[in-house]
Amino acid sequence: MLKLVIGNKNYSSWSMRPWVLLRQTGIEFEEVKVRFDSFAPDSGFKRALARLKVAGKVPVLLDGDLAIWDTLSIAEYLAEAFPEKALWPSERKARARARSLCAEMHSGFSALRSHCPMNIEAQLPDIGALVWRDQAAVRHDVARLSELWTDALSQHGGPMLFGEFSVADAYFAPVCMRLHTYRLPLSEPVAAYVERVRALPGVQAWIQDALAENDFLDFEEPYRVQR
């Protein structure tokens, strides 16, 4: 059986992508959670990943003796291994567009990532209002997301970006978590898409597990202190 090595579900946006992709499409896998204790070279987290001979980050997909440690590579590997699951859109141009959206998410939106780190358990609308007021780059990132999503939804008719659920929706699921946590201003169609993603069974399963962790990590919490 496939194994997916992940970090804390409350914080690990990168881990969320392939986990939701696997769970939502019904591909069987075993979850292997490596708790974030710190990211120092001698941390338990880094030592555990060093044994896998990977880049020292999560997620990692294990298939026998093969380790795959990049989310785009994981998605492509799964799409090839399970063609019947139709993880990418079937139409060639839509498939290319979906890959472009994922690649842009993979390497971009640094302001949104930095100022609004994923934190599913938290509710931070006041922080979101301050970030929105003070960080023009975050406003730019959200505008770009809105442009991409609105275009895809209008072209393919929803309910997901390319009609049915695909890698693209799994890829943007952590962004939907951020937008919800910080209550950033969204147009009505974009806000509705965020709620549809949050309602997916695979996403709901991740959210419930994240809420059950009860594992406050101060180095992942720029805006809160433990009470």
C-alpha positions as CSV (number, residue, x, y, z in Angstrom):
1,M,0.0,0.0,0.0
2,L,1.1,3.6,-0.6
3,K,2.3,5.5,2.4
4,L,2.1,9.3,2.7
5,V,4.4,11.0,5.2
6,I,2.9,14.2,6.5
7,G,3.3,16.8,9.2
8,N,0.8,18.4,11.6
9,K,-2.5,18.7,9.9
10,N,-3.3,22.0,11.5
11,Y,-0.3,23.7,10.0
12,S,1.2,21.7,7.1
13,S,-0.3,23.1,4.0
14,W,2.0,21.1,1.7
15,S,1.0,17.9,3.3
16,M,-2.7,18.7,2.9
17,R,-2.5,18.7,-0.9
18,P,-1.7,15.0,-1.7
19,W,-3.6,13.8,1.4
20,V,-6.8,15.4,0.2
21,L,-6.1,14.2,-3.4
22,L,-5.8,10.6,-2.2
23,R,-8.7,10.7,0.2
24,Q,-11.1,12.5,-2.0
25,T,-10.5,10.1,-5.0
26,G,-10.6,6.9,-2.9
27,I,-7.0,5.8,-3.5
28,E,-6.0,3.7,-0.5
29,F,-2.9,4.8,1.5
30,E,-1.4,4.6,4.9
31,E,-0.8,7.9,6.7
32,V,2.5,8.3,8.5
33,K,2.5,11.5,10.6
34,V,5.8,13.0,11.7
35,R,5.1,15.7,14.3
36,F,6.6,19.1,13.9
37,D,8.9,19.6,17.0
38,S,11.2,22.1,15.3
39,F,12.9,22.3,11.9
40,A,16.4,22.4,13.4
41,P,18.9,19.9,11.8
42,D,18.9,17.8,15.0
43,S,15.1,17.9,15.6
44,G,13.2,14.7,15.7
45,F,11.3,15.8,12.6
46,K,14.5,16.2,10.6
47,R,16.0,13.0,11.9
48,A,12.9,11.0,10.9
49,L,12.9,12.4,7.4
50,A,16.7,11.9,7.0
51,R,16.1,8.1,7.3
52,L,14.0,8.4,4.1
53,K,16.9,10.0,2.2
54,V,14.6,12.9,1.0
55,A,14.8,16.7,1.1
56,G,13.9,16.9,4.8
57,K,10.4,18.2,4.2
58,V,6.9,16.8,4.0
59,P,5.0,15.4,2.3
60,V,6.7,12.3,1.0
61,L,4.9,9.6,-0.9
62,L,6.3,6.1,-0.4
63,D,5.6,3.3,-2.9
64,G,7.7,0.3,-1.9
65,D,11.3,1.5,-2.1
66,L,10.5,4.6,-4.1
67,A,10.2,8.0,-2.3
68,I,8.7,11.0,-3.9
69,W,9.0,14.3,-2.0
70,D,7.6,17.0,-4.2
71,T,3.8,17.7,-4.4
72,L,3.7,18.2,-8.1
73,S,5.7,15.0,-8.6
74,I,3.4,13.2,-6.3
75,A,0.4,14.4,-8.2
76,E,1.9,13.3,-11.5
77,Y,2.9,9.9,-10.2
78,L,-0.6,9.2,-8.8
79,A,-2.2,10.4,-12.1
80,E,0.0,7.9,-14.0
81,A,-0.5,5.1,-11.4
82,F,-4.3,5.5,-11.3
83,P,-5.5,6.7,-14.7
84,E,-9.0,5.5,-13.9
85,K,-9.2,8.2,-11.2
86,A,-9.0,11.0,-13.8
87,L,-6.9,13.2,-11.4
88,W,-6.3,15.7,-14.2
89,P,-9.0,17.0,-16.6
90,S,-9.5,14.8,-19.6
91,E,-9.4,17.5,-22.2
92,R,-5.9,18.4,-23.3
93,K,-6.2,22.2,-23.1
94,A,-8.0,22.1,-19.7
95,R,-5.3,19.7,-18.5
96,A,-2.5,22.1,-19.5
97,R,-4.4,25.0,-17.8
98,A,-4.8,23.0,-14.6
99,R,-1.1,22.2,-14.6
100,S,-0.3,25.8,-15.1
101,L,-2.5,26.8,-12.1
102,C,-0.8,24.2,-9.9
103,A,2.7,25.3,-11.0
104,E,1.9,28.9,-10.2
105,M,0.6,27.9,-6.8
106,H,3.7,25.8,-6.2
107,S,6.1,28.6,-6.8
108,G,4.1,31.8,-6.1
109,F,1.8,33.6,-3.8
110,S,4.6,34.2,-1.3
111,A,3.0,37.1,0.4
112,L,-0.2,35.2,1.2
113,R,1.8,32.3,2.4
114,S,4.0,34.5,4.6
115,H,1.4,36.7,6.2
116,C,-1.4,34.2,6.4
117,P,0.1,30.8,7.3
118,M,-2.3,27.9,7.4
119,N,-3.8,27.4,10.8
120,I,-7.1,25.5,10.6
121,E,-7.9,25.6,14.3
122,A,-7.5,29.4,14.6
123,Q,-10.0,32.0,13.8
124,L,-8.1,35.2,12.9
125,P,-10.4,37.7,11.2
126,D,-8.9,40.7,13.1
127,I,-5.4,39.7,11.9
128,G,-6.8,39.2,8.4
129,A,-8.2,42.8,8.4
130,L,-4.8,44.2,9.4
131,V,-3.0,42.1,6.8
132,W,-5.4,43.2,4.2
133,R,-5.0,46.9,5.1
134,D,-1.2,46.9,5.4
135,Q,0.0,44.3,2.9
136,A,-0.5,45.3,-0.7
137,A,1.2,42.1,-1.9
138,V,-1.4,40.0,-0.1
139,R,-4.2,42.0,-1.8
140,H,-2.4,41.3,-5.1
141,D,-2.1,37.6,-4.4
142,V,-5.8,37.3,-3.6
143,A,-6.7,39.3,-6.7
144,R,-4.6,36.9,-8.8
145,L,-6.3,33.9,-7.1
146,S,-9.7,35.4,-7.8
147,E,-8.8,35.9,-11.4
148,L,-7.6,32.4,-11.9
149,W,-10.5,30.8,-10.1
150,T,-13.2,32.9,-11.7
151,D,-11.9,32.2,-15.1
152,A,-11.7,28.4,-14.6
153,L,-15.1,28.3,-12.9
154,S,-16.7,30.3,-15.7
155,Q,-15.1,28.2,-18.5
156,H,-15.9,24.8,-17.0
157,G,-19.1,25.5,-15.2
158,G,-18.1,24.3,-11.7
159,P,-18.6,23.1,-9.1
160,M,-14.8,22.6,-9.0
161,L,-12.2,24.6,-11.0
162,F,-12.3,22.2,-14.0
163,G,-15.8,20.8,-13.5
164,E,-15.2,17.7,-11.4
165,F,-12.6,17.5,-8.6
166,S,-9.0,17.3,-9.8
167,V,-5.5,17.9,-8.7
168,A,-6.1,21.6,-9.0
169,D,-8.7,21.7,-6.3
170,A,-6.5,19.6,-4.0
171,Y,-3.7,22.0,-4.7
172,F,-5.7,25.0,-3.7
173,A,-7.4,23.5,-0.7
174,P,-4.8,24.9,1.8
175,V,-5.4,28.3,0.3
176,C,-9.1,28.0,1.0
177,M,-8.2,27.2,4.6
178,R,-6.1,30.4,4.8
179,L,-8.9,32.5,3.2
180,H,-11.4,31.1,5.7
181,T,-9.1,31.5,8.8
182,Y,-8.3,35.2,8.1
183,R,-11.6,36.1,6.5
184,L,-10.0,37.9,3.6
185,P,-12.4,39.8,1.3
186,L,-13.6,37.7,-1.6
187,S,-16.1,38.1,-4.4
188,E,-19.3,36.0,-4.1
189,P,-18.3,33.4,-6.7
190,V,-14.8,32.9,-5.1
191,A,-16.2,32.7,-1.6
192,A,-18.7,30.1,-2.8
193,Y,-15.9,28.1,-4.3
194,V,-14.0,28.2,-1.0
195,E,-17.0,26.8,0.8
196,R,-17.5,24.1,-1.8
197,V,-13.9,23.0,-1.3
198,R,-14.2,23.1,2.4
199,A,-17.3,20.9,2.2
200,L,-15.6,18.1,0.2
201,P,-15.5,14.9,2.2
202,G,-11.7,14.6,1.8
203,V,-11.2,18.2,3.0
204,Q,-13.7,17.8,5.9
205,A,-11.8,14.7,7.0
206,W,-8.5,16.7,7.1
207,I,-10.2,19.5,9.0
208,Q,-11.6,17.2,11.6
209,D,-8.2,15.6,12.1
210,A,-6.6,19.0,12.4
211,L,-9.0,20.1,15.0
212,A,-8.5,16.9,17.0
213,E,-4.7,17.3,17.2
214,N,-4.8,19.9,20.0
215,D,-1.1,20.5,19.4
216,F,-0.2,24.2,19.8
217,L,3.3,24.9,18.2
218,D,4.6,28.3,19.1
219,F,7.0,28.4,16.2
220,E,4.0,28.0,13.8
221,E,2.0,30.7,15.5
222,P,3.0,34.3,14.6
223,Y,-0.2,35.8,15.9
224,R,-1.2,33.8,19.0
225,V,0.3,32.8,22.3
226,Q,-0.7,29.7,24.2
227,R,-3.1,30.4,27.1
